[in-house]
Amino acid sequence: MPEYHLNILDTILPYNINPSQNQNRHSNGISKPSFYHKDNGTLPAWMETVKIYSEYSKRNFGDLLCQNEDSLLYTATLGC
């Protein structure tokens, strides 16, 4: 997978800079209800985030920002 993302880096990165990234998880299969995984846990020091307030949870979450090659590969491995 990293090779694919590296091959399209110059094309895809401009569309990924600044919109926050999150995961839509289907832990019980694609035909079952999904949820947005917003708790990122411990992130690498270089990974940028933006605080987004969730009306549902009534708190802020640190959504990931894809700003460069490293963050693109990191978010791709998470499935964002």
C-alpha positions in Angstrom: 0.0 0.0 0.0 2.7 2.6 0.7 4.1 2.3 -2.8 0.7 3.1 -4.3 0.3 6.2 -2.1 3.9 7.3 -2.9 3.2 6.9 -6.6 0.1 9.2 -6.5 1.5 11.6 -3.8 1.8 14.6 -6.1 -1.7 14.1 -7.3 -3.5 13.3 -4.1 -1.7 15.5 -1.5 -3.1 18.9 -2.6 -6.7 17.5 -2.1 -5.8 16.2 1.4 -4.1 19.2 2.9 -6.2 20.8 5.7 -9.4 18.8 5.6 -9.4 16.7 8.7 -9.3 13.0 8.4 -11.1 10.4 10.5 -12.1 6.7 10.2 -15.5 5.4 9.5 -15.3 2.0 11.1 -17.4 -1.1 10.1 -16.3 -3.4 12.9 -19.2 -5.8 12.4 -19.0 -5.8 8.6 -19.9 -3.4 5.8 -23.6 -4.2 5.9 -23.9 -3.4 9.7 -24.0 0.1 11.3 -20.7 2.0 11.3 -19.2 4.6 13.6 -16.6 7.3 13.4 -13.4 6.5 15.3 -12.3 9.9 16.7 -10.1 8.9 19.6 -6.6 8.8 18.1 -4.7 7.9 21.2 -0.9 8.6 21.1 0.2 10.1 17.9 3.7 10.7 16.5 5.0 14.2 17.6 5.1 15.3 13.9 1.4 14.4 13.2 -0.7 17.6 13.1 -4.3 17.7 14.4 -7.1 20.2 14.5 -9.7 20.4 17.3 -13.2 19.6 16.2 -16.1 19.8 18.6 -18.6 16.9 18.5 -22.2 17.7 19.3 -22.9 14.1 19.8 -20.1 13.5 22.4 -20.1 17.1 23.7 -16.3 17.4 23.6 -13.4 18.2 21.3 -11.5 15.6 19.3 -8.2 16.0 17.6 -8.8 15.1 14.0 -5.8 14.3 11.9 -4.4 16.7 9.3 -2.7 15.3 6.2 -0.1 17.9 5.4 2.9 16.0 3.9 4.2 12.7 2.7 4.7 11.3 6.2 1.2 12.2 7.3 -0.3 10.9 4.1 1.3 7.5 4.6 0.4 7.5 8.3 -3.3 8.2 7.7 -3.4 5.7 4.8 -2.2 2.9 7.1 -5.0 3.8 9.5 -7.5 3.6 6.8 -8.5 7.2 6.7 
